[in-house]
Amino acid sequence: MPRSKEFEINTVLDKAMDLFWRQGYEKTSIQELVTYVGIHRRSLYNTFGDKHDLFMDVMNRYKTVTEARINNRIHQTISAKQAIRQLFEMTICTEEDHPKGCLMVNTAVELALHDSEAAANILQSFLITEKLFYDLLVSGQQAGEIAGHHNAVNLSLYLNNAWVGLRVLVKTTESKEKLVNIIDTTLAILD
């Protein structure tokens, strides 16, 4: 009779996510994962496969958790413009023990050129974000709070690019004032 798992899969994925996010894929060894997540090597392989399979599961978990966090945050706003600002501000307002930046952006920089599965996962994530920006822009234009002369498709691409850039920059500076100024300047286009 097979033994039941002595761990909860999402808890393990969350711990592995934290380690990959802090160190990157290449710098994280299987032994570090086993130690950090607190399960046996055999359990890790039996449940998730190899390190790459685990990382793909971590990326999917990250997307799920992040999308829920984003949806929760922007649905608390009363306007599309405020929702867009919330997305940018979420990037610079993280908990103390939370890794800086974005796992997807980190992975894009580290792996996208030589890992087609990671690249496809990142592309899908970026397309979802572009669509979110597009939907918010159209909603804001219909409500009259965002100038109607803007092409919503092009502006959604611009905002996604700016957001990706901010998620890189947040790893390199401690100046919240600098980051807020960047957000203000970026979002001035919506006026």
CYANA upper distance limits for C-alpha pairs under 8 A (distance plus 0.5 A):
  7 PHE  CA     11 THR  CA      8.06
  7 PHE  CA     12 VAL  CA      7.84
  7 PHE  CA     39 ILE  CA      8.25
  8 GLU  CA     12 VAL  CA      7.02
  9 ILE  CA     13 LEU  CA      6.65
 10 ASN  CA     14 ASP  CA      6.43
 10 ASN  CA     61 ARG  CA      8.26
 11 THR  CA     15 LYS  CA      6.80
 12 VAL  CA     16 ALA  CA      6.60
 12 VAL  CA     37 VAL  CA      6.18
 13 LEU  CA     17 MET  CA      6.35
 13 LEU  CA     54 LEU  CA      8.47
 13 LEU  CA     57 ASP  CA      7.83
 13 LEU  CA     58 VAL  CA      6.11
 13 LEU  CA     61 ARG  CA      7.51
 14 ASP  CA     18 ASP  CA      6.77
 14 ASP  CA     58 VAL  CA      7.89
 14 ASP  CA     61 ARG  CA      8.12
 15 LYS  CA     19 LEU  CA      6.98
 15 LYS  CA     36 TYR  CA      7.57
 15 LYS  CA     37 VAL  CA      5.96
 16 ALA  CA     20 PHE  CA      6.62
 16 ALA  CA     33 LEU  CA      6.89
 16 ALA  CA     36 TYR  CA      7.91
 16 ALA  CA     37 VAL  CA      6.71
 16 ALA  CA     58 VAL  CA      7.45
 17 MET  CA     21 TRP  CA      6.33
 17 MET  CA     55 PHE  CA      8.41
 17 MET  CA     58 VAL  CA      6.04
 17 MET  CA     59 MET  CA      8.19
 17 MET  CA     62 TYR  CA      7.76
 18 ASP  CA     22 ARG  CA      6.66
 18 ASP  CA     98 HIS  CA      8.48
 18 ASP  CA     99 PRO  CA      7.64
 19 LEU  CA     23 GLN  CA      6.55
 19 LEU  CA     24 GLY  CA      8.14
 19 LEU  CA     28 THR  CA      7.88
 19 LEU  CA     33 LEU  CA      7.91
 19 LEU  CA     36 TYR  CA      8.03
 20 PHE  CA     24 GLY  CA      5.24
 20 PHE  CA     25 TYR  CA      6.05
 20 PHE  CA     28 THR  CA      6.96
 20 PHE  CA     55 PHE  CA      8.44
 20 PHE  CA    103 LEU  CA      8.38
 21 TRP  CA     99 PRO  CA      7.03
 21 TRP  CA    102 CYS  CA      8.06
 21 TRP  CA    103 LEU  CA      5.79
 21 TRP  CA    106 ASN  CA      8.04
 22 ARG  CA     99 PRO  CA      6.37
 22 ARG  CA    100 LYS  CA      8.48
 23 GLN  CA     27 LYS  CA      6.34
 23 GLN  CA     28 THR  CA      6.68
 24 GLY  CA     28 THR  CA      6.88
 24 GLY  CA    106 ASN  CA      7.80
 24 GLY  CA    107 THR  CA      7.81
 24 GLY  CA    110 GLU  CA      8.02
 25 TYR  CA     55 PHE  CA      8.10
 25 TYR  CA    107 THR  CA      8.14
 25 TYR  CA    110 GLU  CA      8.33
 28 THR  CA     32 GLU  CA      6.93
 28 THR  CA     33 LEU  CA      7.60
 29 SER  CA     33 LEU  CA      6.85
 30 ILE  CA     34 VAL  CA      6.65
 30 ILE  CA     41 ARG  CA      8.38
 30 ILE  CA     51 LYS  CA      7.15
 31 GLN  CA     35 THR  CA      6.65
 31 GLN  CA     41 ARG  CA      8.24
 32 GLU  CA     36 TYR  CA      6.34
 33 LEU  CA     37 VAL  CA      6.34
 33 LEU  CA     38 GLY  CA      8.50
 34 VAL  CA     38 GLY  CA      6.26
 34 VAL  CA     39 ILE  CA      6.12
 34 VAL  CA     40 HIS  CA      6.60
 34 VAL  CA     41 ARG  CA      6.31
 34 VAL  CA     44 LEU  CA      7.80
 35 THR  CA     39 ILE  CA      7.63
 39 ILE  CA     43 SER  CA      6.99
 39 ILE  CA     44 LEU  CA      7.21
 40 HIS  CA     44 LEU  CA      6.79
 41 ARG  CA     45 TYR  CA      6.78
 42 ARG  CA     46 ASN  CA      6.43
 43 SER  CA     47 THR  CA      6.39
 44 LEU  CA     48 PHE  CA      6.26
 44 LEU  CA     49 GLY  CA      7.49
 45 TYR  CA     49 GLY  CA      4.90
 45 TYR  CA     50 ASP  CA      6.27
 48 PHE  CA     53 ASP  CA      6.66
 48 PHE  CA     54 LEU  CA      5.69
 48 PHE  CA     57 ASP  CA      8.22
 49 GLY  CA     53 ASP  CA      6.05
 49 GLY  CA     54 LEU  CA      6.95
 50 ASP  CA     54 LEU  CA      6.78
 51 LYS  CA     55 PHE  CA      6.63
 52 HIS  CA     56 MET  CA      6.77
 53 ASP  CA     57 ASP  CA      6.85
 54 LEU  CA     58 VAL  CA      6.62
 55 PHE  CA     59 MET  CA      6.65
 56 MET  CA     60 ASN  CA      6.80
 56 MET  CA    118 ALA  CA      7.63
 57 ASP  CA     61 ARG  CA      6.63
 58 VAL  CA     62 TYR  CA      6.51
 59 MET  CA     63 LYS  CA      6.74
 59 MET  CA    103 LEU  CA      8.24
 59 MET  CA    104 MET  CA      7.87
 59 MET  CA    121 ASN  CA      8.10
 60 ASN  CA     64 THR  CA      6.79
 61 ARG  CA     65 VAL  CA      6.62
 62 TYR  CA     66 THR  CA      6.35
 62 TYR  CA    103 LEU  CA      8.08
 63 LYS  CA     67 GLU  CA      6.36
 63 LYS  CA    125 SER  CA      7.64
 64 THR  CA     68 ALA  CA      6.74
 65 VAL  CA     69 ARG  CA      6.71
 66 THR  CA     70 ILE  CA      6.53
 67 GLU  CA     71 ASN  CA      6.47
 68 ALA  CA     72 ASN  CA      6.51
 69 ARG  CA     73 ARG  CA      6.63
 70 ILE  CA     74 ILE  CA      6.55
 70 ILE  CA     87 LEU  CA      7.54
 71 ASN  CA     75 HIS  CA      6.39
 72 ASN  CA     76 GLN  CA      7.18
 73 ARG  CA     77 THR  CA      7.88
 73 ARG  CA     83 ALA  CA      8.32
 73 ARG  CA     86 GLN  CA      7.66
 74 ILE  CA     82 GLN  CA      8.39
 74 ILE  CA     83 ALA  CA      5.26
 74 ILE  CA     84 ILE  CA      8.26
 74 ILE  CA     86 GLN  CA      7.02
 74 ILE  CA     87 LEU  CA      7.91
 75 HIS  CA     83 ALA  CA      8.04
 77 THR  CA     82 GLN  CA      6.64
 77 THR  CA     83 ALA  CA      6.30
 78 ILE  CA     82 GLN  CA      7.54
 78 ILE  CA     83 ALA  CA      8.27
 79 SER  CA     83 ALA  CA      6.77
 79 SER  CA    140 GLY  CA      7.65
 80 ALA  CA     84 ILE  CA      6.74
 80 ALA  CA    136 LEU  CA      5.68
 80 ALA  CA    137 LEU  CA      7.26
 80 ALA  CA    139 SER  CA      6.89
 80 ALA  CA    140 GLY  CA      5.55
 80 ALA  CA    145 GLU  CA      8.41
 81 LYS  CA     85 ARG  CA      6.84
 81 LYS  CA    136 LEU  CA      8.09
 81 LYS  CA    137 LEU  CA      8.29
 81 LYS  CA    140 GLY  CA      7.02
 81 LYS  CA    145 GLU  CA      7.64
 81 LYS  CA    146 ILE  CA      7.72
 81 LYS  CA    190 LEU  CA      8.28
 82 GLN  CA     86 GLN  CA      6.58
 83 ALA  CA     87 LEU  CA      6.94
 83 ALA  CA    136 LEU  CA      8.05
 84 ILE  CA     88 PHE  CA      7.23
 84 ILE  CA    133 PHE  CA      7.67
 84 ILE  CA    136 LEU  CA      7.70
 85 ARG  CA     89 GLU  CA      6.61
 85 ARG  CA    183 ILE  CA      8.22
 85 ARG  CA    187 LEU  CA      7.95
 86 GLN  CA     90 MET  CA      6.43
 87 LEU  CA     91 THR  CA      7.46
 88 PHE  CA     92 ILE  CA      7.85
 88 PHE  CA    163 TRP  CA      6.88
 88 PHE  CA    166 LEU  CA      8.30
 88 PHE  CA    183 ILE  CA      7.19
 89 GLU  CA     93 CYS  CA      6.68
 89 GLU  CA    180 VAL  CA      8.30
 89 GLU  CA    183 ILE  CA      8.26
 90 MET  CA     94 THR  CA      7.44
 91 THR  CA    101 GLY  CA      7.40
 91 THR  CA    166 LEU  CA      7.86
 91 THR  CA    167 ARG  CA      6.74
 91 THR  CA    170 VAL  CA      7.94
 92 ILE  CA    170 VAL  CA      6.98
 92 ILE  CA    176 LYS  CA      7.68
 92 ILE  CA    179 LEU  CA      7.72
 94 THR  CA     98 HIS  CA      6.81
 94 THR  CA    100 LYS  CA      7.94
100 LYS  CA    170 VAL  CA      7.16
100 LYS  CA    171 LYS  CA      6.10
101 GLY  CA    105 VAL  CA      8.07
101 GLY  CA    106 ASN  CA      8.01
101 GLY  CA    167 ARG  CA      5.20
101 GLY  CA    168 VAL  CA      6.45
101 GLY  CA    169 LEU  CA      8.33
101 GLY  CA    170 VAL  CA      6.39
101 GLY  CA    171 LYS  CA      6.18
102 CYS  CA    106 ASN  CA      6.57
102 CYS  CA    167 ARG  CA      6.45
102 CYS  CA    168 VAL  CA      8.16
103 LEU  CA    107 THR  CA      6.52
104 MET  CA    108 ALA  CA      6.58
104 MET  CA    122 ILE  CA      6.53
104 MET  CA    125 SER  CA      8.22
105 VAL  CA    109 VAL  CA      6.84
105 VAL  CA    122 ILE  CA      8.33
105 VAL  CA    164 VAL  CA      7.16
105 VAL  CA    167 ARG  CA      7.63
105 VAL  CA    168 VAL  CA      7.68
106 ASN  CA    110 GLU  CA      6.65
106 ASN  CA    168 VAL  CA      8.23
107 THR  CA    111 LEU  CA      5.94
107 THR  CA    112 ALA  CA      7.25
107 THR  CA    118 ALA  CA      7.96
107 THR  CA    122 ILE  CA      8.23
108 ALA  CA    112 ALA  CA      5.31
108 ALA  CA    113 LEU  CA      8.44
108 ALA  CA    118 ALA  CA      8.26
108 ALA  CA    119 ALA  CA      7.26
108 ALA  CA    122 ILE  CA      7.01
111 LEU  CA    115 ASP  CA      6.04
111 LEU  CA    118 ALA  CA      7.24
111 LEU  CA    119 ALA  CA      7.72
112 ALA  CA    116 SER  CA      7.11
112 ALA  CA    118 ALA  CA      6.54
112 ALA  CA    119 ALA  CA      4.93
112 ALA  CA    122 ILE  CA      8.31
113 LEU  CA    119 ALA  CA      7.78
115 ASP  CA    119 ALA  CA      6.63
116 SER  CA    120 ALA  CA      6.56
117 GLU  CA    121 ASN  CA      6.77
118 ALA  CA    122 ILE  CA      6.65
119 ALA  CA    123 LEU  CA      6.56
120 ALA  CA    124 GLN  CA      6.67
121 ASN  CA    125 SER  CA      6.82
122 ILE  CA    126 PHE  CA      6.66
123 LEU  CA    127 LEU  CA      6.58
124 GLN  CA    128 ILE  CA      6.79
125 SER  CA    129 THR  CA      6.94
126 PHE  CA    130 GLU  CA      6.64
126 PHE  CA    160 ASN  CA      8.02
127 LEU  CA    131 LYS  CA      6.65
128 ILE  CA    132 LEU  CA      6.71
129 THR  CA    133 PHE  CA      6.72
129 THR  CA    160 ASN  CA      7.17
130 GLU  CA    134 TYR  CA      6.56
130 GLU  CA    156 SER  CA      5.95
130 GLU  CA    157 LEU  CA      6.50
130 GLU  CA    159 LEU  CA      8.39
130 GLU  CA    160 ASN  CA      6.30
131 LYS  CA    135 ASP  CA      6.55
131 LYS  CA    156 SER  CA      7.84
132 LEU  CA    136 LEU  CA      6.71
133 PHE  CA    137 LEU  CA      6.52
133 PHE  CA    156 SER  CA      5.57
133 PHE  CA    159 LEU  CA      7.64
133 PHE  CA    160 ASN  CA      7.79
134 TYR  CA    138 VAL  CA      6.65
134 TYR  CA    152 ALA  CA      6.29
134 TYR  CA    153 VAL  CA      6.62
134 TYR  CA    155 LEU  CA      8.11
134 TYR  CA    156 SER  CA      5.49
135 ASP  CA    139 SER  CA      6.60
136 LEU  CA    140 GLY  CA      6.52
137 LEU  CA    141 GLN  CA      6.54
137 LEU  CA    146 ILE  CA      7.53
137 LEU  CA    152 ALA  CA      6.52
137 LEU  CA    156 SER  CA      7.89
138 VAL  CA    142 GLN  CA      6.59
138 VAL  CA    152 ALA  CA      6.91
139 SER  CA    143 ALA  CA      6.71
140 GLY  CA    144 GLY  CA      6.62
140 GLY  CA    145 GLU  CA      5.77
140 GLY  CA    146 ILE  CA      5.62
141 GLN  CA    145 GLU  CA      6.50
141 GLN  CA    146 ILE  CA      5.23
141 GLN  CA    147 ALA  CA      6.58
141 GLN  CA    148 GLY  CA      5.85
142 GLN  CA    148 GLY  CA      8.45
144 GLY  CA    148 GLY  CA      7.91
145 GLU  CA    191 ASP  CA      8.45
146 ILE  CA    190 LEU  CA      6.01
146 ILE  CA    191 ASP  CA      6.72
147 ALA  CA    190 LEU  CA      6.98
147 ALA  CA    191 ASP  CA      6.82
150 HIS  CA    155 LEU  CA      7.40
151 ASN  CA    155 LEU  CA      6.53
152 ALA  CA    156 SER  CA      6.40
153 VAL  CA    157 LEU  CA      6.98
154 ASN  CA    158 TYR  CA      6.79
155 LEU  CA    159 LEU  CA      6.57
156 SER  CA    160 ASN  CA      6.58
157 LEU  CA    161 ASN  CA      6.64
158 TYR  CA    162 ALA  CA      6.65
159 LEU  CA    163 TRP  CA      6.51
159 LEU  CA    186 THR  CA      8.35
160 ASN  CA    164 VAL  CA      6.64
161 ASN  CA    165 GLY  CA      6.72
162 ALA  CA    166 LEU  CA      6.69
162 ALA  CA    186 THR  CA      7.74
163 TRP  CA    167 ARG  CA      6.75
164 VAL  CA    168 VAL  CA      7.04
165 GLY  CA    169 LEU  CA      6.69
166 LEU  CA    170 VAL  CA      6.48
166 LEU  CA    179 LEU  CA      8.16
167 ARG  CA    171 LYS  CA      7.70
168 VAL  CA    172 THR  CA      7.84
169 LEU  CA    173 THR  CA      7.11
170 VAL  CA    174 GLU  CA      7.98
170 VAL  CA    179 LEU  CA      7.89
175 SER  CA    179 LEU  CA      7.08
176 LYS  CA    180 VAL  CA      6.60
177 GLU  CA    181 ASN  CA      6.63
178 LYS  CA    182 ILE  CA      6.83
179 LEU  CA    183 ILE  CA      6.82
180 VAL  CA    184 ASP  CA      6.62
181 ASN  CA    185 THR  CA      6.62
182 ILE  CA    186 THR  CA      6.51
183 ILE  CA    187 LEU  CA      6.53
184 ASP  CA    188 ALA  CA      6.54
185 THR  CA    189 ILE  CA      8.15
187 LEU  CA    191 ASP  CA      8.32
